[in-house]
């Protein structure tokens, strides 16, 4: 990890050493050439350091270890840039993300977490942040540059009626990928066995006790996390079809979610094709359909904000009890 030192100036302020204006930016996709001498720090990295101190340090920490001042109040925890286990990327699980992946996370944020979308930042600033983040881990120097997974042709895109895609995805979810080992199932056990049999997988007699709920799993940092219940939980990397395809195909680094793009195709010995890479799109359509089934943010029949005027009370008065309902509120 590259550490930078600053000289203290009078009044406890920090004296930032200037970068020579004649220096040019360097390719930071693989920062092997970066040096620890602050006087020769490339301008782009210096810009990233300044921006990091403004926008990121409170959560991710000065050392990039995910232990900023606010981190203790947050769940999930901020990303540890020293470990460089980036969950949401277009590369295969366990590989470093591309610059486009990092840019997407910075600009769009992660839903249901404390990571906001920084869409108002200039492109140059985002590029500088990406370059600076890479200075926290040796992985960016030692690891091979990873390519993004392929986006195969979507055979359903031109169809107005997506029901065939959704039904195919339902069969893949329950019968081939068996996503319900971590995520909830959305079918009866009898129906799951029908899907398993159709996909040449053995049927089951025993099931986990919380089959209709998400199964808690430890991530790479030992933190217990829950895979999303698509009918109620946030999907952090986005709910657009391409976002869902990317997460399914590439997998989620540091979690039990594997890379499916290399293992989804299966042809029987007699030559019959059971699954192929295009079935990744079917899975994406099915998951997106589950997300669309969520109750509205304010459930039907529940009170609205304007239905509950707050009565004016006095210190000696007992506030009137307001009626409550048992409906749950959900957010996409």
Secondary structure, 3 states (H helix, E strand, C coil): CCCCCCEECHHHCEECCCCCCCCCCCCCCCHHHCCCCHHHCCHHHHHHHHHHHHHCHHHHCCCCCCCCCCHHHCCCCCCCCCCCCCCCCCCCCCCCCCHHHHHHHHHHCCCCCCCCCCCCCCHHHHHHHHHHHHHHCCHHHHCCCCCCCCCCCCCCCCCCCCHHHHHHHHHHHHHHCCHHHCCCCCCCHHHHHHHHHHCCCCCCCCCCCCCCCCCEEECCCCCEEECCCCCCCCCCCCCCHHHHHHHHHHCCCCCCCCCCCCCCCEECCCCCEEECCCHHHHHHHHHHHHHHCCCCCCCCCCCCHHHCCCCCCCCCCCCCCCCCCCCCCCCC
